[in-house]
Amino acid sequence: MLIKLLNKVLIITDSNVDFNGTYSYSDIVEIEVVGPLTFELAQNYPNPFNPSTNIKYSVPESGNIRLSVYNLVGEEVAVLVNGFSQAGFYEVTFDASNLSTGVYLTNYSQLIQFKQRR
């Protein structure tokens, strides 16, 4: 069996040997590997929100991540995710029922990567 990963496509082929010594190869099977290629912090929805909103983000490589929320003064008002996460697509809910009405910024960081959205 031969397995290769090329540009997020998994290529698999197999060979069979009969009792009389003849052999044959199976057809090549290609399987697309679906997963995030880059980290992304999507626009929250609904926006504007009252009192909660959903935030989608992607983690391209397993590692420690932090997703936090700041007010316009730069004060951290909530930490939604803080710790190790596997690669994949995620969604969290930000409940701002204990905060005043206003504009809030989300901050996603993983190692040295940084993305901010208003």
N, C-alpha and C positions, 0 to 999 in steps of 0.2 A: 504494500500500500504506500502510495506517495501522497503527501499532503504539503501544499505550499500556500503561503499567504502573500498575495501580491496586490497592493493598492486596495486593501480592505475587501478582497475577493479570495475566498478559500477555494483552492483547486484540489480535488481528490480524484485519484485513479487507483485501480487495484488490478493485480494479475492473478490468474488461476492456472494451476498446473494439473493436468489430468494424469491418471495412472499410467497411460501409455507414453507419457513424456511430452505431449503437446501442451502448449499453453496459449492463453488468450488474455487480452487486456479488457477491462471494463471501459465503458464510455467515461469520458471526463465529466465530473460533476462540479459545477461552480456554485458556490454559496456566497452571497453577499453578506459581509459582516456589517451589521448595522450598529452604529454607536457614534457618539460625538467625536469629531475630529479636533475641535477647538473648544475652549470654555466659552460659555455664552450666558449672559444674564438678560433674559427677555423682559419686555415691558410687562409690568404688573396689570392684572385685570380683576375686577373692573377698575377703571381709572377715570374720573375720581372715585374714591371709595368711601364707604361709611358703614360699619366701623372696621371691616376687614377686606383684605385683598389677597389674591393668589400671585405667587412669584415663581416662575419657571426658570431653571438654570441647568446647565450641563457640565459634567465633570469628564474631561477627556482621558485623564489618567488617575488611577487611585491615589489618594493622598489626603493630607489634612487640608480642610477648607474652612472658611469662615464666611458666613453671610450675615451681615448686620445692617441695621437701619439707623440713619442719622437725621437729626433735624437740620434746618438751615444755618443754625449757629455752629454746627459741627459737633454737637453732643451726640454720643451714641445712645439711642433710646431703646434698642432691642437687639438681641443676638438670636437669629433664627436657626443657624446651624454653626456648630463649632466642634470640629473633630474629624476623624477619619471617615472617608467616604469612598466607595467603589466607583469606578468609571460608569457613567450612565446619565440618564435624564431624570430630573427630579422636579418636584413642585412642593412648595411650602405655603402656609397661610400666615399672613401677618395680621394679627388682631390689634388694632389701634384704639380699642374702646376706652382705654385708660389714658389716652393722649389727646391733646387739644387738636382742633382742626388746623390743617396747614399742609405744607409741602415737605415730604420726606424723601431722603435719598437712600438707595440700597447700595451696599458695597459687597462685592464678591471677591475673595482673594484665595489663591492657592499658590503656595510657595512665593514666587516672585511675580505672578500674574495678577493684574488688577483691572477691574472694569467697573465703571460707575454709571448709574442711570437715574434720571430725575423723573 
